[in-house]
Every structure is written in structure tokens, then in C-alpha cells.
Amino acid sequence: MASSEAETVGFIGLGNMGAHMARNVLKSGRKVVAFDVNPSALDDLSKSGASQGASPAEVAAAATTIITMLPSNPHVLKVYLDATTGVLAGAKSGSLLIDCSTCEPAVSQQVAAAAKESGSTYVDAPVSGGTIGAEQATLTFMVGAPSEASFKQTEDLLQHLGKKVVYCGDVGMGQGAKLCNNLVLGISMAAVCEGHALGSRLGLDPKVLADILNTSSGRCWSSDTYNPCPGVMEGVPSARGYTGGFACDLMAKDLGLAAAAANSAKPRLGLPMGGLALQLYTLMGQHGSGGKDFSALFQFLSQEPKA
């Protein structure tokens, strides 16, 4: 549409997910002004046609729709609320602020309240689908928005970055849905890694085992779309040394957020399987693999004990 061709979208956070998402915004016909603390990430996106902002505030001053994709709670709070460089310091009244980071629901609600006071609308829209989904624009967005109208406005943009945009309720409910999803994902990946590790020890061909899992009751996304065993699938982190995916440390972070949310729920909820998965990914990170994709848990579990 002509209106979208003239629209400028701000994008802050150009990591493994954000860089792909920002390129898909450009592919939709919109202009992008971006910021990241990593200058090389900004330079790479500039080659695709984006312009650069010197700070989140400068990005917000140049666009009325801003997307953020940040690692965790403190990054979200700083990027939005810093009195000098934050998004709200530069945002125009009436701006739509779409945060695709994964953080605690309470953090999203805190930022939303501050945005409302400054005349902007904040929605939380965390994603599922990994780097493959970010690159291919097949992500699922879980959106917490203060109204149907703000959701529809968000959906109009995010439909170019994903295949599904789901309205989960008020601000914070997108984060709640994402934490539940990643709780299941972290547990299911651990199960697939254990299954493949056992299969390898027993002498099973990993491709044969994967085919059985994917046509039997063990089938899940961790096996049929993102298999953790090298040599089974192409185009996934396990095929490239567990690089370029969703870091183990980020999975541990998300499981920790889920545990904190369960602990603060009324009545309090125990997450025994989630707790065990959190211990596994934390241990993996402590042994130097925190930057690898979380599916590298297969590699970690498969290590033979030292004599």
C-alpha cells in the first residue's frame, strides 16, 4: 500500500532474531531506522537499506511505530525508560511501541504505564519460531495489548514478520503466553536430546531414530523442525556447530522467568519438570556452552564421563 511505503518503523535490537525481523520490515515496503549497541549489526542492516539512529531516543524521534527485540528485563527497562537515551525520552505522542523481547509480565506492565503517561501505546509481543522463523517470516507473535484497536494496529505490521499474530489479552499476557510456551519448549528439547543421546549409545542411526520419533508419539517441534542431533537436518543450529540460534543462556533465562512467575502466582505453582530443565541448561552454561544454541544440550548430555 502507498501508506506503508511511506511509513518509517524504528527497530531497536539487531541480534540473531532482530536482524532478520528488521529485514522483513524493509521487505514489506517500509523504511527502517535502527539502533543496536553493536555497530557491526547496524552496518550490516544499513547494507539492506536501513538508516541508523544514535540511540533509542533518536530512533523514537524518527518514527511513530517502534519495534524492540532485547535480551531481558534490565535491557527493556533501560531502552524504554532511560531519562536521556530511552525510547520514551524521544517518542512522539501517539506512537505505537511494540516490544518483542521476552521479559516478566510485570516489566511489560511497568513500561506500558510509563508509555501511557507520555502519550504512547505499548504492547508486548514476544515471539516463537526461532531464528529460522525470524528469517522466513513464519514467527508466531503473542500479543498483550490494552485494546482491540491497538492489537489490530500491531497486527497490521507484525503480519509481515510472522504467520500468526495472536491476541492474548491485556498488556503482560503476551509475556505470560511466551513463558508457558518456552517452558514446554525447554522441557521437550531436553527430552529429545536425551532420547537421541541414548539412541547414539545404543548404536541407532540418528536419522532412523528421528524418522521414528517424527512419525510416532514422540513427535514434537524440537524433533521434527529443530532436531538437536548433528547430521539429521539441514538448516538448523545442530548442522552448523550450534551457532546462530537461540542461546542456551537465553533459554535458562526464560525458564527462570517462568519459575519466578509460577512462584508469584496465587496460589503458588510448582514446576518440577521446568525446574529440572532449568538446572540442565544452567549447568550447560556453567560449562562454557551458554552462547551455543540450546539444542547443544544434546552435545552436553552426550559427553562421555572422564576417567
JOQUIJO-V543281 format. One line per field, one symbol per residue. burial: b if it has 24 or more other C-alpha atoms within 12 Angstrom, else e. A space follows every 10 residues. Layout:
BEGIN
burial = ???
END
This chain:
BEGIN
burial = eeeeeeebbb bbbbbbbbbb bbbbbbebeb bbbbbbeeee bbeebbeeeb bbbbbbbbbb bbbbbbbbbb bbbebbbbbb beeebbbbbb bbeebbbbbb bbbbbbbbbb bbebbbebeb bbbbbbbbbb bbbbbebbbb bbbbbbeeeb bebbbebbbb bbebbbbbbb bbbbbbbbbb bbbbbbbbbb bbbbbbbeeb eeeeebbebb eebeeeeeeb bbbbbbbbbb ebeebbbbee bbbbbbbbbb bbbbbbbbbb bbeeeeeeee beebbebbbb bbebbeeebb bbbbbbbbbb beeeeee
END
